[in-house]
Amino acid sequence: MSAALDNAGALIAIARLKDKDELTFLHSLAVSALMITLGRGLGHGEEEVRVLGLGGLVHDLGKMALPDEILTKPGKLTAEEMSLVRGHPQRGYELVSHVADVPKQVLDICRHHHEKFDGSGYPSRLAGKNIPYVARLAAICDVYEALTTIRPYKRAFSQAEAINIMMNSPGHFDSQLLSAFVSKMVISGTLH
């Protein structure tokens, strides 16, 4: 696993993401930190936590294939633009799968972080426990970070607003993992 974290290919890809879209790069850093903190809070060992952190770091690399106009668009995306955006998990998976020694869990995070627990997500419309565990964790961290950060198309929600939105999104998240996120990260004061 250490080889994957030290792999020059992964680091080069992250550097390219920073050059392409700094907001996505910063989002990826924040998701990685959330994944590490949540993994530790859930009692995972350090090797598992490193895999979660690496997955968070590379989860949106597929966005490098998107046109800048879509990445920075301040308004609502058209159906065609949204279709392109929905292709980023698969593109990211393909890109990261070419990096030597990348753990399967990292690939699962790349490909499945937009799956929803009720099966309405993308790209594979997986449901429930068919969504890899690490991708269910990533979905929570990804959405929380996106909600609490300013984007070209929206304001940043407060922590309370973000948790309220997430808790009132039936079918989106694994409810047990979302409850663990709230108790281990929010109520405990880990996230401020």
GROMACS elastic network, one bead per residue, 0.5 to 0.9 nm:
[ bonds ]
;  ai    aj funct       b0    kb
    1     4     6  0.52338   500
    1     5     6  0.66729   500
    1     6     6  0.88185   500
    1    47     6  0.75960   500
    1    50     6  0.84118   500
    1    51     6  0.77776   500
    1   101     6  0.71800   500
    1   102     6  0.74801   500
    1   103     6  0.70877   500
    2     5     6  0.51199   500
    2     6     6  0.61776   500
    2     7     6  0.84314   500
    2    47     6  0.87314   500
    2    50     6  0.87396   500
    3     6     6  0.50822   500
    3     7     6  0.58022   500
    3   100     6  0.82766   500
    3   101     6  0.67838   500
    3   102     6  0.83838   500
    4     8     6  0.86650   500
    4    10     6  0.77466   500
    4    54     6  0.86417   500
    4    99     6  0.78550   500
    4   100     6  0.67904   500
    4   101     6  0.53463   500
    4   102     6  0.52785   500
    4   103     6  0.75351   500
    5     8     6  0.85439   500
    5    10     6  0.76305   500
    5    11     6  0.84004   500
    5    50     6  0.81391   500
    5    51     6  0.84554   500
    5    54     6  0.69767   500
    5   102     6  0.82771   500
    6     9     6  0.87839   500
    6    10     6  0.79454   500
    6    11     6  0.77873   500
    7    10     6  0.56479   500
    7    11     6  0.66942   500
    7    12     6  0.88726   500
    7    99     6  0.74449   500
    7   100     6  0.72471   500
    7   101     6  0.82987   500
    7   102     6  0.88039   500
    8    11     6  0.50908   500
    8    12     6  0.60106   500
    8    13     6  0.85381   500
    8    99     6  0.85907   500
    9    12     6  0.51511   500
    9    13     6  0.61890   500
    9    14     6  0.87103   500
    9    96     6  0.86237   500
    9    98     6  0.84748   500
    9    99     6  0.57924   500
    9   100     6  0.79294   500
   10    13     6  0.51495   500
   10    14     6  0.63320   500
   10    15     6  0.87259   500
   10    58     6  0.78653   500
   10    96     6  0.72677   500
   10    99     6  0.64179   500
   10   100     6  0.88731   500
   10   102     6  0.89637   500
   11    14     6  0.51102   500
   11    15     6  0.62111   500
   11    16     6  0.86509   500
   12    15     6  0.50210   500
   12    16     6  0.61943   500
   12    17     6  0.86398   500
   13    16     6  0.50842   500
   13    17     6  0.62702   500
   13    18     6  0.87986   500
   13    58     6  0.82850   500
   13    61     6  0.73720   500
   13    95     6  0.86204   500
   13    96     6  0.85074   500
   14    18     6  0.63900   500
   14    19     6  0.88198   500
   14    25     6  0.73634   500
   14    57     6  0.77665   500
   14    58     6  0.70154   500
   14    61     6  0.73564   500
   15    18     6  0.51194   500
   15    19     6  0.64670   500
   15    20     6  0.87201   500
   15    25     6  0.84759   500
   16    19     6  0.50497   500
   16    20     6  0.60898   500
   16    21     6  0.85614   500
   16    64     6  0.79820   500
   17    21     6  0.58489   500
   17    22     6  0.71421   500
   17    24     6  0.73652   500
   17    25     6  0.58780   500
   17    60     6  0.88438   500
   17    61     6  0.66271   500
   17    63     6  0.81337   500
   17    64     6  0.61642   500
   18    21     6  0.54582   500
   18    23     6  0.80218   500
   18    24     6  0.75250   500
   18    25     6  0.50491   500
   18    26     6  0.79279   500
   19    22     6  0.65269   500
   19    25     6  0.85485   500
   20    24     6  0.86624   500
   20    25     6  0.85514   500
   20    64     6  0.65110   500
   20    68     6  0.79320   500
   21    24     6  0.55312   500
   21    25     6  0.63155   500
   21    26     6  0.88278   500
   21    63     6  0.85901   500
   21    64     6  0.77142   500
   21    68     6  0.78496   500
   21    71     6  0.75972   500
   21    72     6  0.85557   500
   22    26     6  0.60694   500
   22    27     6  0.84062   500
   23    26     6  0.51893   500
   23    27     6  0.60376   500
   23    28     6  0.85349   500
   23   151     6  0.81196   500
   24    28     6  0.60320   500
   24    29     6  0.86356   500
   24    60     6  0.72602   500
   24    61     6  0.85658   500
   24    63     6  0.79944   500
   24    71     6  0.85901   500
   25    28     6  0.51007   500
   25    29     6  0.63890   500
   25    30     6  0.87699   500
   25    57     6  0.82723   500
   25    60     6  0.83856   500
   25    61     6  0.86852   500
   26    29     6  0.50818   500
   26    30     6  0.62416   500
   26    31     6  0.86079   500
   27    30     6  0.51100   500
   27    31     6  0.60808   500
   27    32     6  0.85008   500
   27    57     6  0.86406   500
   27    60     6  0.87982   500
   27   142     6  0.81691   500
   27   145     6  0.70106   500
   27   146     6  0.73219   500
   27   149     6  0.83831   500
   28    31     6  0.50613   500
   28    32     6  0.60423   500
   28    33     6  0.86202   500
   28    56     6  0.60148   500
   28    58     6  0.67792   500
   28    59     6  0.70165   500
   28    60     6  0.68400   500
   28    61     6  0.87262   500
   28   142     6  0.83773   500
   29    32     6  0.50926   500
   29    33     6  0.63309   500
   29    34     6  0.87394   500
   29    53     6  0.88240   500
   29    56     6  0.72342   500
   29    57     6  0.55979   500
   29    58     6  0.88504   500
   30    33     6  0.50855   500
   30    34     6  0.62067   500
   30    35     6  0.85761   500
   30    56     6  0.80642   500
   30    57     6  0.81554   500
   30   141     6  0.87271   500
   30   142     6  0.86936   500
   30   145     6  0.69246   500
   31    35     6  0.60266   500
   31    36     6  0.85643   500
   31    53     6  0.79812   500
   31    55     6  0.89206   500
   31    56     6  0.51673   500
   31    57     6  0.68444   500
   31    59     6  0.86582   500
   31   138     6  0.76929   500
   31   141     6  0.57486   500
   31   142     6  0.57576   500
   31   144     6  0.86812   500
   31   145     6  0.64640   500
   31   146     6  0.89500   500
   32    35     6  0.50699   500
   32    36     6  0.62040   500
   32    37     6  0.86252   500
   32    52     6  0.71387   500
   32    54     6  0.66603   500
   32    55     6  0.70127   500
   32    58     6  0.84125   500
   32    59     6  0.88303   500
   32   138     6  0.88655   500
   32   141     6  0.84059   500
   33    36     6  0.51407   500
   33    37     6  0.61457   500
   33    38     6  0.85058   500
   33    53     6  0.65252   500
   33    56     6  0.76570   500
   33    57     6  0.84828   500
   34    37     6  0.51172   500
   34    38     6  0.59281   500
   34    39     6  0.83288   500
   34    53     6  0.80605   500
   34    56     6  0.81094   500
   34   138     6  0.88307   500
   34   141     6  0.59671   500
   34   142     6  0.85713   500
   34   145     6  0.82447   500
   34   185     6  0.88207   500
   34   191     6  0.89395   500
   35    38     6  0.51462   500
   35    39     6  0.58740   500
   35    40     6  0.85068   500
   35    49     6  0.75691   500
   35    52     6  0.55972   500
   35    53     6  0.56107   500
   35    54     6  0.89126   500
   35    55     6  0.82733   500
   35    56     6  0.63237   500
   35   137     6  0.72984   500
   35   138     6  0.67712   500
   35   141     6  0.64291   500
   35   142     6  0.89626   500
   36    39     6  0.51300   500
   36    40     6  0.62357   500
   36    41     6  0.85541   500
   36    48     6  0.89930   500
   36    49     6  0.53738   500
   36    50     6  0.69680   500
   36    51     6  0.86183   500
   36    52     6  0.60659   500
   36    53     6  0.51290   500
   36    54     6  0.89142   500
   36    56     6  0.84759   500
   37    40     6  0.52407   500
   37    41     6  0.61013   500
   37    42     6  0.86412   500
   37    49     6  0.81649   500
   37    53     6  0.88277   500
   37   185     6  0.78732   500
   37   190     6  0.82894   500
   38    42     6  0.60830   500
   38    43     6  0.86285   500
   38    44     6  0.89071   500
   38    49     6  0.85832   500
   38   137     6  0.82358   500
   38   141     6  0.84643   500
   38   180     6  0.86462   500
   38   181     6  0.67531   500
   38   184     6  0.72836   500
   38   185     6  0.68594   500
   39    42     6  0.51417   500
   39    43     6  0.64300   500
   39    44     6  0.54348   500
   39    45     6  0.80981   500
   39    46     6  0.86822   500
   39    48     6  0.75846   500
   39    49     6  0.54154   500
   39    50     6  0.89515   500
   39    52     6  0.70638   500
   39    53     6  0.87046   500
   39   137     6  0.86065   500
   40    43     6  0.50400   500
   40    44     6  0.54447   500
   40    45     6  0.72423   500
   40    46     6  0.77040   500
   40    49     6  0.65333   500
   41    44     6  0.75748   500
   41   180     6  0.86898   500
   41   181     6  0.85272   500
   41   184     6  0.59505   500
   41   185     6  0.75657   500
   42   180     6  0.77153   500
   42   181     6  0.87094   500
   42   184     6  0.76521   500
   44    47     6  0.81143   500
   44    48     6  0.59894   500
   44    49     6  0.62233   500
   45    48     6  0.53958   500
   45    49     6  0.61608   500
   45    50     6  0.87212   500
   46    50     6  0.60803   500
   46    51     6  0.86338   500
   47    50     6  0.51072   500
   47    51     6  0.64213   500
   47    52     6  0.87788   500
   48    51     6  0.50884   500
   48    52     6  0.62985   500
   48    53     6  0.86636   500
   49    52     6  0.50117   500
   49    53     6  0.61525   500
   49    54     6  0.86169   500
   50    54     6  0.61009   500
   50    55     6  0.84712   500
   51    54     6  0.51123   500
   51    55     6  0.60625   500
   51    56     6  0.85832   500
   51   103     6  0.72995   500
   51   105     6  0.70697   500
   51   106     6  0.64519   500
   52    55     6  0.50384   500
   52    56     6  0.61742   500
   52    57     6  0.86046   500
   52   105     6  0.78448   500
   52   106     6  0.71462   500
   52   109     6  0.83777   500
   52   134     6  0.70863   500
   52   137     6  0.87175   500
   52   138     6  0.81256   500
   53    56     6  0.51137   500
   53    57     6  0.61975   500
   53    58     6  0.88505   500
   53   106     6  0.89295   500
   54    57     6  0.50013   500
   54    58     6  0.63628   500
   54    59     6  0.83611   500
   54   106     6  0.67392   500
   55    58     6  0.53908   500
   55    59     6  0.55984   500
   55   105     6  0.73962   500
   55   107     6  0.74131   500
   55   108     6  0.83141   500
   55   109     6  0.57106   500
   55   110     6  0.68195   500
   55   134     6  0.84981   500
   55   135     6  0.89197   500
   55   138     6  0.80318   500
   56    59     6  0.52427   500
   56    60     6  0.81611   500
   56   106     6  0.81321   500
   56   109     6  0.74589   500
   56   110     6  0.82915   500
   56   138     6  0.68217   500
   56   141     6  0.84692   500
   56   142     6  0.81525   500
   57    60     6  0.77767   500
   57    61     6  0.84861   500
   58    61     6  0.54107   500
   58    62     6  0.86177   500
   58    92     6  0.77484   500
   58    96     6  0.76339   500
   58   106     6  0.79637   500
   58   109     6  0.85299   500
   58   110     6  0.68799   500
   59    62     6  0.77564   500
   59    89     6  0.75041   500
   59    92     6  0.69263   500
   59    93     6  0.82345   500
   59   106     6  0.78692   500
   59   107     6  0.83431   500
   59   109     6  0.60506   500
   59   111     6  0.78187   500
   59   113     6  0.74607   500
   59   138     6  0.83457   500
   59   142     6  0.89645   500
   60    63     6  0.57041   500
   60    64     6  0.81192   500
   60    88     6  0.70707   500
   60    89     6  0.68746   500
   60    92     6  0.63660   500
   60   110     6  0.67526   500
   61    64     6  0.58345   500
   61    65     6  0.83514   500
   61    88     6  0.76348   500
   61    89     6  0.80823   500
   61    91     6  0.77947   500
   61    93     6  0.82876   500
   61    95     6  0.76101   500
   61    96     6  0.79325   500
   61   110     6  0.79599   500
   62    65     6  0.59468   500
   62    66     6  0.77652   500
   62    85     6  0.89994   500
   62    87     6  0.77991   500
   62    89     6  0.58520   500
   62    90     6  0.70934   500
   62    93     6  0.73025   500
   62    94     6  0.82603   500
   62    95     6  0.72153   500
   62    96     6  0.88605   500
   62   110     6  0.82052   500
   63    66     6  0.52449   500
   63    67     6  0.85611   500
   63    71     6  0.78988   500
   63    85     6  0.74076   500
   63    87     6  0.85946   500
   63    88     6  0.53091   500
   63    89     6  0.80670   500
   63    91     6  0.78240   500
   63    92     6  0.73089   500
   64    67     6  0.79746   500
   64    68     6  0.88626   500
   64    88     6  0.82365   500
   64    91     6  0.88287   500
   64    92     6  0.84186   500
   65    88     6  0.74411   500
   65    91     6  0.75600   500
   65    92     6  0.88492   500
   66    69     6  0.83225   500
   66    70     6  0.67603   500
   66    71     6  0.68322   500
   66    84     6  0.71539   500
   66    85     6  0.70612   500
   66    88     6  0.77334   500
   67    70     6  0.55763   500
   67    71     6  0.66112   500
   67    72     6  0.89524   500
   68    72     6  0.60681   500
   68    73     6  0.81291   500
   69    72     6  0.55138   500
   69    73     6  0.56372   500
   70    73     6  0.51325   500
   70    74     6  0.88111   500
   70    77     6  0.74736   500
   70    81     6  0.67780   500
   70    82     6  0.87413   500
   70    84     6  0.88744   500
   70    85     6  0.81114   500
   71    74     6  0.89144   500
   71    85     6  0.87150   500
   71   152     6  0.88615   500
   72   151     6  0.84971   500
   72   152     6  0.62229   500
   72   153     6  0.83544   500
   73    76     6  0.76322   500
   73    77     6  0.75235   500
   73   152     6  0.65243   500
   73   153     6  0.70000   500
   74    77     6  0.87782   500
   74   151     6  0.80005   500
   74   154     6  0.79452   500
   75   152     6  0.77197   500
   75   153     6  0.54114   500
   75   154     6  0.87453   500
   76   153     6  0.72764   500
   77    80     6  0.78991   500
   77    81     6  0.56331   500
   77    82     6  0.58399   500
   78    81     6  0.50808   500
   78    82     6  0.60653   500
   78    83     6  0.85104   500
   79    82     6  0.50675   500
   79    83     6  0.61395   500
   79    84     6  0.87832   500
   80    83     6  0.50698   500
   80    84     6  0.65205   500
   80    85     6  0.88557   500
   81    84     6  0.51389   500
   81    85     6  0.63480   500
   81    86     6  0.87088   500
   82    86     6  0.61101   500
   82    87     6  0.87562   500
   83    86     6  0.51055   500
   83    87     6  0.66594   500
   84    87     6  0.53051   500
   84    88     6  0.72419   500
   85    88     6  0.55682   500
   85    89     6  0.85322   500
   86    89     6  0.69782   500
   86    90     6  0.84331   500
   86   114     6  0.85408   500
   86   122     6  0.68109   500
   86   123     6  0.68745   500
   87    90     6  0.57035   500
   87    91     6  0.63065   500
   87    92     6  0.87165   500
   87   122     6  0.85105   500
   87   123     6  0.71390   500
   88    92     6  0.58913   500
   88    93     6  0.84236   500
   88   110     6  0.87876   500
   88   111     6  0.83670   500
   88   123     6  0.89337   500
   89    92     6  0.50871   500
   89    93     6  0.61078   500
   89    94     6  0.86501   500
   89   109     6  0.86361   500
   89   110     6  0.55470   500
   89   112     6  0.67642   500
   89   113     6  0.74341   500
   89   114     6  0.75750   500
   89   122     6  0.82480   500
   89   123     6  0.70571   500
   90    94     6  0.62061   500
   90    95     6  0.86238   500
   90   110     6  0.73826   500
   90   111     6  0.52880   500
   90   112     6  0.83637   500
   90   123     6  0.70539   500
   91    94     6  0.51278   500
   91    95     6  0.61899   500
   91    96     6  0.86357   500
   91   110     6  0.86737   500
   91   111     6  0.81141   500
   92    95     6  0.50587   500
   92    96     6  0.60189   500
   92    97     6  0.82977   500
   92   107     6  0.84208   500
   92   110     6  0.58319   500
   92   111     6  0.68954   500
   93    96     6  0.52754   500
   93    97     6  0.58490   500
   93    98     6  0.88178   500
   93   106     6  0.86840   500
   93   107     6  0.56020   500
   93   108     6  0.77547   500
   93   109     6  0.83721   500
   93   110     6  0.51796   500
   93   111     6  0.52203   500
   93   112     6  0.89806   500
   94    97     6  0.51847   500
   94    98     6  0.68327   500
   94   107     6  0.85450   500
   94   110     6  0.89476   500
   94   111     6  0.86280   500
   95    98     6  0.57333   500
   95    99     6  0.75345   500
   96    99     6  0.54095   500
   96   100     6  0.87091   500
   96   102     6  0.74685   500
   96   106     6  0.83740   500
   96   107     6  0.68747   500
   96   110     6  0.79582   500
   97   100     6  0.76099   500
   97   101     6  0.87534   500
   97   102     6  0.68891   500
   97   104     6  0.88339   500
   97   107     6  0.66686   500
   98   101     6  0.89751   500
   98   102     6  0.84233   500
   99   102     6  0.61602   500
  102   105     6  0.83346   500
  102   106     6  0.66827   500
  102   107     6  0.73853   500
  103   106     6  0.54641   500
  103   107     6  0.68268   500
  103   108     6  0.88957   500
  104   107     6  0.50842   500
  104   108     6  0.61542   500
  104   109     6  0.87056   500
  105   109     6  0.62246   500
  105   110     6  0.86927   500
  105   132     6  0.79530   500
  105   133     6  0.86736   500
  105   134     6  0.64065   500
  105   135     6  0.80456   500
  106   109     6  0.51127   500
  106   110     6  0.63538   500
  106   111     6  0.87483   500
  106   134     6  0.80569   500
  106   135     6  0.87219   500
  107   110     6  0.50762   500
  107   111     6  0.61671   500
  107   112     6  0.83937   500
  108   111     6  0.52351   500
  108   112     6  0.56764   500
  108   113     6  0.77368   500
  108   131     6  0.86775   500
  108   132     6  0.65631   500
  108   133     6  0.88471   500
  108   134     6  0.70839   500
  108   135     6  0.61108   500
  109   112     6  0.54295   500
  109   113     6  0.53446   500
  109   114     6  0.89946   500
  109   132     6  0.79465   500
  109   133     6  0.89573   500
  109   134     6  0.60999   500
  109   136     6  0.82609   500
  109   137     6  0.86460   500
  109   138     6  0.64292   500
  109   139     6  0.84947   500
  110   113     6  0.62303   500
  110   114     6  0.89569   500
  110   135     6  0.78500   500
  111   114     6  0.78581   500
  111   115     6  0.87242   500
  111   122     6  0.87860   500
  111   123     6  0.74065   500
  111   124     6  0.86982   500
  111   135     6  0.81354   500
  112   115     6  0.53608   500
  112   116     6  0.89231   500
  112   121     6  0.87030   500
  112   122     6  0.72408   500
  112   123     6  0.70374   500
  112   124     6  0.76554   500
  112   126     6  0.82881   500
  112   131     6  0.70326   500
  112   132     6  0.75523   500
  112   134     6  0.89371   500
  112   135     6  0.55291   500
  112   136     6  0.80653   500
  112   138     6  0.86422   500
  112   139     6  0.82543   500
  113   116     6  0.84141   500
  113   121     6  0.89838   500
  113   122     6  0.84353   500
  113   131     6  0.88393   500
  113   134     6  0.84625   500
  113   136     6  0.67280   500
  113   137     6  0.82018   500
  113   138     6  0.56426   500
  113   140     6  0.86275   500
  113   142     6  0.77398   500
  114   121     6  0.57094   500
  114   122     6  0.55470   500
  114   123     6  0.72962   500
  114   135     6  0.80796   500
  114   136     6  0.87621   500
  114   138     6  0.86628   500
  114   139     6  0.61934   500
  114   142     6  0.88539   500
  115   118     6  0.85562   500
  115   119     6  0.68280   500
  115   120     6  0.70232   500
  115   122     6  0.50085   500
  115   123     6  0.69246   500
  115   124     6  0.72478   500
  115   125     6  0.61871   500
  115   126     6  0.61400   500
  115   127     6  0.73886   500
  115   131     6  0.70092   500
  115   135     6  0.78912   500
  115   136     6  0.78666   500
  115   139     6  0.75669   500
  115   172     6  0.80209   500
  115   173     6  0.87525   500
  116   119     6  0.53461   500
  116   120     6  0.56214   500
  116   122     6  0.76027   500
  116   125     6  0.74388   500
  116   126     6  0.71971   500
  116   127     6  0.64499   500
  116   128     6  0.78177   500
  116   131     6  0.81547   500
  116   136     6  0.81760   500
  116   139     6  0.81201   500
  116   171     6  0.65080   500
  116   173     6  0.60048   500
  116   174     6  0.81731   500
  117   120     6  0.75543   500
  117   121     6  0.78243   500
  117   126     6  0.74767   500
  117   129     6  0.78792   500
  117   130     6  0.88109   500
  117   131     6  0.74719   500
  117   136     6  0.80294   500
  117   170     6  0.87360   500
  117   171     6  0.52542   500
  117   172     6  0.52185   500
  117   173     6  0.52481   500
  117   174     6  0.57823   500
  117   175     6  0.86283   500
  118   121     6  0.78296   500
  118   125     6  0.85258   500
  118   126     6  0.79831   500
  118   127     6  0.52281   500
  118   128     6  0.64154   500
  118   170     6  0.82786   500
  118   172     6  0.63903   500
  118   173     6  0.81032   500
  118   174     6  0.89862   500
  119   122     6  0.82815   500
  119   124     6  0.84683   500
  119   128     6  0.72097   500
  119   131     6  0.89847   500
  119   171     6  0.79819   500
  119   172     6  0.84738   500
  120   125     6  0.55600   500
  120   126     6  0.76882   500
  120   127     6  0.76786   500
  120   171     6  0.82551   500
  120   172     6  0.80599   500
  121   124     6  0.73292   500
  121   125     6  0.51201   500
  121   126     6  0.71683   500
  121   127     6  0.82999   500
  121   172     6  0.80219   500
  122   125     6  0.51706   500
  122   126     6  0.76763   500
  123   126     6  0.82235   500
  125   131     6  0.89891   500
  126   129     6  0.84826   500
  126   130     6  0.58927   500
  126   131     6  0.56288   500
  127   130     6  0.55400   500
  127   131     6  0.59461   500
  128   131     6  0.59582   500
  128   132     6  0.89442   500
  128   173     6  0.88006   500
  128   174     6  0.71469   500
  129   132     6  0.67478   500
  129   133     6  0.72905   500
  129   136     6  0.87834   500
  129   174     6  0.85065   500
  130   133     6  0.84784   500
  131   134     6  0.83647   500
  131   135     6  0.65763   500
  131   136     6  0.65365   500
  132   135     6  0.52903   500
  132   136     6  0.64352   500
  132   137     6  0.89052   500
  133   136     6  0.51244   500
  133   137     6  0.64433   500
  133   138     6  0.86919   500
  134   137     6  0.51095   500
  134   138     6  0.61451   500
  134   139     6  0.86708   500
  135   139     6  0.60324   500
  135   140     6  0.87175   500
  136   139     6  0.51969   500
  136   140     6  0.66895   500
  136   141     6  0.89885   500
  136   173     6  0.69610   500
  136   174     6  0.65210   500
  136   177     6  0.76965   500
  137   140     6  0.54274   500
  137   141     6  0.64761   500
  137   142     6  0.85960   500
  137   173     6  0.87963   500
  137   174     6  0.83808   500
  137   177     6  0.69431   500
  137   178     6  0.82456   500
  137   181     6  0.87137   500
  138   141     6  0.51159   500
  138   142     6  0.57524   500
  138   143     6  0.83950   500
  139   142     6  0.51074   500
  139   143     6  0.60715   500
  139   144     6  0.84360   500
  139   172     6  0.87718   500
  139   173     6  0.72544   500
  140   143     6  0.54237   500
  140   144     6  0.60487   500
  140   145     6  0.85340   500
  140   166     6  0.83207   500
  140   173     6  0.68150   500
  140   174     6  0.85368   500
  140   177     6  0.81259   500
  140   178     6  0.66985   500
  140   181     6  0.78534   500
  141   144     6  0.52008   500
  141   145     6  0.60619   500
  141   146     6  0.84998   500
  141   181     6  0.85330   500
  142   145     6  0.53627   500
  142   146     6  0.61413   500
  142   147     6  0.86380   500
  143   146     6  0.50116   500
  143   147     6  0.60048   500
  143   148     6  0.85745   500
  143   162     6  0.86430   500
  143   166     6  0.80555   500
  144   147     6  0.52342   500
  144   148     6  0.62532   500
  144   149     6  0.87290   500
  144   159     6  0.83678   500
  144   162     6  0.63642   500
  144   163     6  0.74598   500
  144   166     6  0.77216   500
  145   148     6  0.52995   500
  145   149     6  0.62301   500
  145   162     6  0.88689   500
  146   149     6  0.54133   500
  146   150     6  0.78724   500
  146   151     6  0.78987   500
  146   156     6  0.81656   500
  147   150     6  0.78258   500
  147   151     6  0.87705   500
  147   154     6  0.87663   500
  147   155     6  0.83768   500
  147   156     6  0.61084   500
  147   157     6  0.57012   500
  147   158     6  0.81900   500
  147   159     6  0.85264   500
  147   161     6  0.86061   500
  147   162     6  0.57959   500
  147   165     6  0.88248   500
  148   155     6  0.82716   500
  148   158     6  0.60003   500
  148   159     6  0.64844   500
  148   161     6  0.85736   500
  148   162     6  0.64681   500
  149   154     6  0.86512   500
  149   155     6  0.72212   500
  149   157     6  0.70234   500
  149   158     6  0.89173   500
  150   153     6  0.81164   500
  150   154     6  0.61521   500
  150   157     6  0.80083   500
  151   154     6  0.51875   500
  151   155     6  0.63867   500
  151   156     6  0.72665   500
  152   155     6  0.80626   500
  154   157     6  0.88027   500
  156   162     6  0.89287   500
  157   160     6  0.79340   500
  157   161     6  0.57021   500
  157   162     6  0.57941   500
  158   161     6  0.50928   500
  158   162     6  0.60819   500
  158   163     6  0.85751   500
  159   162     6  0.51417   500
  159   163     6  0.61684   500
  159   164     6  0.85040   500
  159   186     6  0.82695   500
  159   191     6  0.85474   500
  159   192     6  0.77616   500
  160   163     6  0.52577   500
  160   164     6  0.60601   500
  160   165     6  0.86056   500
  161   164     6  0.50299   500
  161   165     6  0.61268   500
  161   166     6  0.86007   500
  162   165     6  0.51242   500
  162   166     6  0.61681   500
  162   167     6  0.85445   500
  163   166     6  0.50354   500
  163   167     6  0.59123   500
  163   168     6  0.83589   500
  163   182     6  0.75555   500
  163   186     6  0.87312   500
  164   167     6  0.51653   500
  164   168     6  0.60371   500
  164   169     6  0.86669   500
  165   168     6  0.51684   500
  165   169     6  0.63207   500
  166   169     6  0.52364   500
  166   170     6  0.82328   500
  166   172     6  0.80690   500
  166   173     6  0.79638   500
  166   178     6  0.81920   500
  167   170     6  0.72695   500
  167   173     6  0.86370   500
  167   175     6  0.82136   500
  167   178     6  0.76655   500
  167   179     6  0.84526   500
  169   172     6  0.57381   500
  169   173     6  0.76275   500
  170   173     6  0.72767   500
  170   175     6  0.83807   500
  171   174     6  0.76681   500
  171   175     6  0.82918   500
  172   175     6  0.85314   500
  173   176     6  0.85380   500
  173   177     6  0.76958   500
  173   178     6  0.65806   500
  174   177     6  0.54110   500
  174   178     6  0.61023   500
  174   179     6  0.86323   500
  175   179     6  0.60287   500
  175   180     6  0.85105   500
  176   179     6  0.51343   500
  176   180     6  0.62347   500
  176   181     6  0.86591   500
  177   181     6  0.60965   500
  177   182     6  0.86176   500
  178   182     6  0.62351   500
  178   183     6  0.86338   500
  179   182     6  0.51029   500
  179   183     6  0.61306   500
  179   184     6  0.83836   500
  180   183     6  0.51181   500
  180   184     6  0.56661   500
  180   185     6  0.78357   500
  181   184     6  0.53172   500
  181   185     6  0.53804   500
  181   186     6  0.70597   500
  181   187     6  0.89518   500
  182   185     6  0.55094   500
  182   187     6  0.60939   500
  182   188     6  0.82611   500
  183   186     6  0.58210   500
  183   188     6  0.61192   500
  183   189     6  0.89226   500
  184   187     6  0.65121   500
  184   188     6  0.55202   500
  184   189     6  0.80526   500
  184   190     6  0.72315   500
  185   188     6  0.57260   500
  185   189     6  0.62804   500
  185   191     6  0.55275   500
  185   192     6  0.89245   500
  186   189     6  0.52513   500
  186   190     6  0.60258   500
  186   191     6  0.53888   500
  186   192     6  0.74238   500
  187   190     6  0.77069   500
  187   191     6  0.83675   500
  188   191     6  0.79428   500
  189   192     6  0.62153   500
